[in-house]
Amino acid sequence: MRVWLAALLLSASTPSLATPRVVSLSPSLSEMVVELGAADLLVGRLDAGEPLPELASVPSVGRYGQLDMERLLSLQPDLLLLWPGSVGIAQREQLRSLKIPTYIGEPGSLDQLADQVEALAAALERPARGHALADQLRQRLAGLRAKYQSDKPVRVFYQVWDQPLYTIGGGQIISDALAVCGAKNVFDDLKLPAPQVSIESVLQRNPEVIIASTQAQLDAWKAWPQIDAVKHGRLLLLADKGLERPSGQMLEATARLCEQLASEQ
């Protein structure tokens, strides 16, 4: 089984801290901290566009792949929150050598996302809030599955980028969101989170719906009218960027995706 979540890594001698100083190296985990009512614990965060209002005054420690290690150390964190893809390999090794307790979250499914909420809440000493939020997410997820499950899932190509052409693999959480909506990622057999593919491979897999984040990306597919999605005008502009950030709000983003896909069938 793929290891998707490494809970808090603490030595047996590390004492429990009543008010830990937390640095989040993952925008989605930063959002989850806010959802858990623990934003007061954050002393640093990784930038990724416009932050939530609750995070606006939290100092930056860099951006994706550009961690300011000196700034991070100056904040004297007791706990790091990490999504592995947000920090380069060399800096991840450097962080590991510092032996700062680290919570690593990388959910591959919406079920795992709910589990992560509980695990992170425990690490932040907010277990009651974590249980409550996780229960809400699981109930919402069960409702979406019951409403949109299908014996014949619609085949979807989810475009991440166009030059070069990138999509999502089967282990990526958005692929699971598609499944919840009664759809099937046509590249779910690929294991990389964001594999590069060719136009020829998309033609071969012949999706019934194409999803992209810009109208220009969708319009480009009209050059291949033999694709079912193009033939039937099922070129879907992604309405919600929240789908690409796995925090608690991703369930509502998934619900909106389900509504979009249902309207195309």
Secondary structure, DSSP 8 states (H G I E B T S, - for coil): ----EEEEE--TT----SS--EEEE-HHHHHHHHHTT-GGGEEEE---SS--GGGTTS-B-EETTEE-HHHHHHT--SEEEE-GGGS-HHHHHHHHHHT--EEEE--SSHHHHHHHHHHHHHHTT-HHHHHHHHHHHHHHHHHHHHHH--SS-EEEEE-SBTTTTB---TTSHHHHHHHHTTEEETTTT--SSS-B--HHHHHHH--SEEEESSHHHHHHGGG-TTSHHHHTT-EEE---GGGGS-STTHHHHHHHHHHHHHHT-
